[in-house]
């Protein structure tokens, strides 16, 4: 018996003779997927390895937001909560008490308590805190005593503000914001690339069940890949939503998205607060406001109707059923003075020397947008 010394390794169809004209036609029907699959596979793998640490950090810090309000209530309970009593001190006196504790910086806004056991919050601009931050002074509305103060970012106090910085830029400033942009920009590529690979693997099996349920009969690597792909399919919509929302908060893409929203008028409308009244209103403001004769920027809180009168007007109009913010009085431009505004923040930034009345705002978010 002779032993063959040469093995024929060419892959041909046994049913077709060598050199059959049907073989080139079969090769031409391979399709586009086998051509791009190696590229999609490598992009899915390397992009996943690259952004996975950033996505993990963003996910964990974002998840912590769900408990941040409860943590703040515990950590700052002594200054944010008070014992209810009969009668409250006028709001103007509460602002004065906060000013005595914090003599520097302008009053940005005053947060009226939303419940009987909450403190009044007076927010000051403070040069000793980072940019975009402020200092919140908490006053007992029943005694007028200052309970304490803490650094804040919009409506958020110290813990949530720290957590927000960690989530946005890892406390690395502008440089750190690149991490979130990198994660959000590549997350959708990783997700859609994985979906393409799974669909390509299951293209011969048209049943939907095969796409959304793992192969329990598989073993080893095939079983792991099956679970990986199915979990990815179930989470696909949520992952894409996270990618889009992350891009809106990123440094460069977020700016471009903001410009598109502005061009399409998809921005949140700002209520007008400049009420152009008749001569009677102007005369009333002229006689009611003595703050023009003083250089004290806080005098307008007590002059005329004052901040208490503005708050009463807002509540009479049904605007005090939820959280109420009274904004810091600003300077009005030369000309007739507007009447007291109770519906929102100033639409423009006045620049002359005549003070205007305070204004109050109600809603689930502060007038500053935070």
C-alpha positions in Angstrom: 0.0 0.0 0.0 1.4 3.4 -1.0 1.2 6.4 1.3 0.2 9.7 -0.5 2.9 12.3 -0.3 0.9 15.3 -1.6 -2.4 16.6 -0.2 -4.8 18.6 -2.3 -5.7 21.6 -0.2 -7.7 23.7 -2.6 -11.3 24.3 -1.4 -13.6 23.3 -4.2 -17.1 22.0 -4.4 -16.9 18.2 -4.9 -20.0 18.4 -7.0 -18.3 20.8 -9.5 -15.3 19.9 -11.6 -12.2 22.0 -11.2 -12.3 25.1 -13.4 -16.1 25.2 -13.5 -17.5 28.6 -14.5 -19.9 28.5 -11.6 -17.1 29.0 -8.9 -16.5 32.7 -9.7 -20.2 33.4 -9.5 -20.4 31.7 -6.1 -17.5 33.9 -4.8 -19.2 37.0 -6.2 -22.3 36.3 -4.1 -20.4 36.4 -0.8 -21.8 39.9 -0.1 -20.6 43.0 1.7 -20.8 41.8 5.3 -17.8 39.5 5.2 -15.8 42.4 3.7 -16.5 44.9 6.5 -16.9 42.4 9.4 -13.2 42.5 10.4 -13.3 46.3 10.5 -16.4 46.3 12.6 -15.1 43.6 14.9 -11.8 45.5 15.6 -13.5 48.8 16.0 -16.0 47.3 18.5 -13.2 45.7 20.5 -10.6 48.5 20.6 -13.2 51.3 21.1 -14.8 49.2 23.9 -11.4 48.8 25.6 -10.6 52.5 25.2 -13.8 54.0 26.6 -14.9 51.3 29.0 -13.0 52.9 32.0 -14.6 56.3 31.3 -18.0 54.8 30.8 -17.6 53.0 34.2 -16.7 56.2 36.0 -19.5 58.1 34.4 -22.0 55.3 35.1 -21.0 55.0 38.8 -21.0 58.7 39.5 -24.3 59.1 37.6 -25.8 56.3 39.7 -24.7 58.1 42.8 -27.0 61.0 41.8 -29.9 58.9 42.7 -28.9 59.0 46.4 -27.4 62.4 46.4 -30.6 64.2 47.7 -30.9 61.8 50.6 -27.2 62.2 51.4 -27.5 65.9 51.4 -30.6 65.8 53.7 -28.6 63.8 56.2 -25.3 65.7 55.9 -26.8 69.2 56.0 -29.9 68.4 58.1 -28.8 70.7 60.9 -28.8 73.8 58.7 -31.5 73.0 56.2 -34.2 71.9 58.7 -35.7 73.9 61.6 -38.3 73.3 64.3 -41.6 74.9 63.2 -43.0 77.7 65.4 -45.7 80.3 65.4 -45.1 83.3 63.1 -42.1 84.0 60.9 -39.6 86.8 60.8 -40.1 89.1 57.8 -38.1 87.9 54.8 -36.2 91.2 54.6 -34.9 90.7 58.2 -33.8 87.2 57.3 -31.8 88.6 54.4 -30.3 91.2 56.8 -29.3 88.4 59.2 -27.6 86.5 56.4 -25.8 89.6 55.3 -24.5 90.2 58.8 -22.9 86.7 58.6 -21.7 87.2 55.1 -20.8 90.9 54.6 -19.1 90.4 51.3 -20.6 89.6 47.9 -23.9 90.4 46.3 -27.1 88.6 47.0 -27.8 86.3 44.1 -31.2 85.1 45.2 -33.3 84.1 48.2 -34.9 80.7 48.4 -38.2 80.8 50.3 -38.8 77.6 52.4 -41.0 75.1 50.6 -42.0 73.4 53.9 -42.6 74.6 57.4 -39.5 72.8 58.7 -37.1 74.2 56.2 -34.7 77.1 56.4 -34.6 80.2 54.3 -31.7 80.1 51.9 -29.9 83.3 51.0 -27.3 82.8 48.2 -24.3 85.2 47.9 -21.7 85.6 45.3 -18.3 84.7 46.9 -14.8 85.2 45.4 -13.4 82.6 47.7 -15.2 79.7 46.0 -14.6 78.3 42.5 -16.1 79.8 39.4 -19.9 79.1 39.0 -20.2 78.4 42.7 -21.7 80.5 45.4 -22.1 80.6 49.2 -25.5 79.7 50.7 -26.4 81.0 54.1 -29.3 79.3 55.9 -31.6 81.3 58.2 -34.2 80.1 60.6 -37.4 81.8 59.4 -39.0 81.7 62.9 -36.1 83.2 64.9 -34.1 85.0 62.2 -30.9 83.3 63.4 -28.3 82.0 61.0 -28.1 78.2 61.1 -24.9 77.9 59.0 -23.5 78.3 55.5 -22.1 76.0 52.9 -20.7 76.2 49.4 -23.3 75.5 46.7 -23.7 75.1 42.9 -27.1 76.3 41.9 -29.6 74.3 44.0 -27.0 71.8 44.9 -25.1 71.8 48.2 -21.5 70.7 48.8 -21.9 66.9 48.3 -23.9 67.0 45.1 -21.7 69.8 43.8 -18.6 67.7 44.4 -20.3 64.8 42.8 -21.2 66.9 39.8 -17.6 67.9 39.3 -16.5 64.3 39.5 -19.1 63.3 37.0 -18.4 66.1 34.5 -14.6 66.4 34.6 -13.1 64.2 37.3 -12.1 67.4 39.2 -9.6 68.2 36.5 -11.2 71.3 35.2 -11.7 72.0 31.5 -9.2 69.2 30.6 -11.2 66.6 32.5 -14.3 67.3 30.4 -12.6 65.5 27.5 -13.2 62.2 29.2 -16.9 62.5 29.2 -16.9 63.7 25.6 -14.7 60.7 24.6 -17.0 58.3 26.3 -20.2 59.7 24.9 -18.8 60.1 21.4 -17.7 56.4 21.2 -20.4 54.8 23.2 -22.9 54.7 20.3 -20.2 53.4 18.0 -19.5 50.5 20.3 -23.2 49.7 20.8 -24.2 49.8 17.1 -21.0 47.9 16.1 -21.9 45.1 18.6 -25.5 45.0 17.2 -24.1 44.6 13.6 -21.8 41.8 14.7 -24.7 39.9 16.5 -27.0 40.4 13.5 -24.3 39.1 11.2 -23.8 36.1 13.3 -27.5 35.3 13.3 -28.3 36.3 9.7 -29.1 32.7 8.8 -31.6 32.3 11.6 -34.4 34.8 11.0 -36.2 34.1 14.3 -36.3 37.1 16.6 -36.1 34.9 19.6 -32.5 34.0 18.7 -31.5 37.7 18.8 -33.0 38.5 22.2 -32.4 35.2 24.2 -29.1 33.6 25.0 -28.1 30.2 23.7 -28.3 28.1 26.8 -27.0 25.0 25.0 -23.7 26.7 24.1 -20.6 26.2 26.2 -17.4 28.0 26.8 -16.6 31.1 24.8 -19.8 30.7 22.7 -22.0 30.9 25.8 -20.2 34.0 27.0 -20.5 35.7 23.7 -24.2 34.8 23.5 -24.9 36.4 26.9 -22.8 39.4 26.0 -24.7 40.0 22.8 -28.2 39.5 24.2 -27.6 41.8 27.2 -26.3 44.4 24.7 -29.4 44.1 22.6 -31.7 44.6 25.6 -29.7 47.6 26.7 -29.2 49.2 23.3 -31.9 51.8 23.5 -30.8 53.0 26.9 -27.1 53.0 25.9 -27.9 55.2 22.8 -30.0 57.5 25.0 -27.0 57.9 27.4 -24.7 58.6 24.5 -27.0 61.4 23.2 -27.6 62.9 26.6 -23.9 62.8 27.3 -23.0 64.6 24.1 -25.4 67.5 25.1 -23.3 68.0 28.3 -19.9 67.6 26.6 -17.5 70.4 25.9 -17.4 70.6 22.1 -20.4 68.6 20.9 -22.5 70.2 23.6 -21.7 73.6 22.2 -22.7 72.7 18.7 -25.9 71.0 19.9 -26.7 74.2 21.8 -26.3 76.3 18.7 -28.6 73.9 16.8 -31.3 74.1 19.5 -31.1 77.9 19.5 -31.4 78.0 15.7 -34.4 75.7 15.8 -36.0 77.6 18.8 -35.8 74.5 21.0 -34.7 76.4 24.0 -36.7 76.9 27.2 -38.7 80.1 27.0 -37.9 82.8 29.6 -40.9 84.7 31.0 -40.8 88.4 30.4 -40.4 90.4 33.7 -40.3 94.0 32.4 -43.8 95.3 32.7 -44.2 98.6 30.9 -46.8 100.2 33.1 -48.7 103.5 32.7 -47.8 106.7 34.5 -49.6 105.6 37.6 -47.4 102.6 38.0 -44.3 104.6 37.4 -45.4 107.2 39.9 -46.1 104.4 42.4 -42.6 103.0 42.0 -41.1 106.5 42.3 -42.8 107.1 45.7 -42.5 103.6 46.9 -38.8 103.0 46.4 -36.4 105.0 48.5 -33.5 102.7 47.7 -32.5 105.1 44.9 -31.2 107.5 47.5 -28.8 105.1 49.1 -25.8 103.1 48.0 -26.8 100.1 49.9 -27.4 97.3 47.4 -29.6 95.4 49.9 -31.9 98.4 50.7 -34.4 97.4 48.0 -35.2 94.3 50.0 -37.0 96.5 52.6 -37.7 99.7 50.6 -41.3 100.2 49.5 -43.1 96.9 49.2 -39.8 95.2 49.6 -39.1 91.5 49.1 -42.0 90.6 51.5 -44.5 92.5 49.4 -43.2 90.9 46.2 -43.5 87.4 47.8 -47.1 88.2 49.0 -48.0 89.3 45.5 -46.6 86.1 44.0 -48.5 84.0 46.5 -51.7 85.9 45.9 -51.3 85.2 42.2 -51.0 81.5 43.0 -47.3 81.3 42.3 -46.2 80.2 45.8 -47.6 76.6 45.8 -44.1 75.2 45.0 -40.6 76.2 45.7 -40.2 80.0 45.4 -37.0 81.9 44.6 -36.8 85.7 45.0 -34.1 87.1 42.8 -31.6 89.7 43.7 -32.7 93.2 42.7 -30.7 94.5 39.7 -30.1 97.9 38.4 -32.5 99.2 35.8 -31.6 101.2 32.7 -32.3 104.9 32.6 -35.9 105.8 31.9 -39.2 104.8 33.4 -38.9 102.2 36.2 -40.8 98.9 35.6 -43.4 97.8 38.1 -42.7 94.9 40.5 -42.2 91.6 38.7 -43.3 88.4 40.2 -43.1 85.9 37.4 -39.5 85.3 36.6 -35.9 86.4 36.4 -34.8 89.6 34.8 -34.8 89.2 31.0 -31.8 91.5 30.6 -28.9 92.7 32.7 -29.6 96.4 33.6 -26.6 98.6 34.0 -27.6 102.0 35.3 -27.7 103.2 38.9 -31.4 103.0 39.6 -32.4 99.9 41.6 -35.4 97.9 40.6 -37.7 95.8 42.8 -37.1 92.2 43.6 -38.7 89.4 41.6 -39.9 86.0 42.6 -40.0 82.7 40.6 -41.7 79.5 41.4 -41.2 76.0 39.9 -39.2 72.8 40.2 -35.9 74.3 39.1 -34.3 77.6 40.0 -34.3 80.6 37.6 -30.6 80.1 37.0 -31.3 76.8 35.4 -29.6 74.7 38.1 
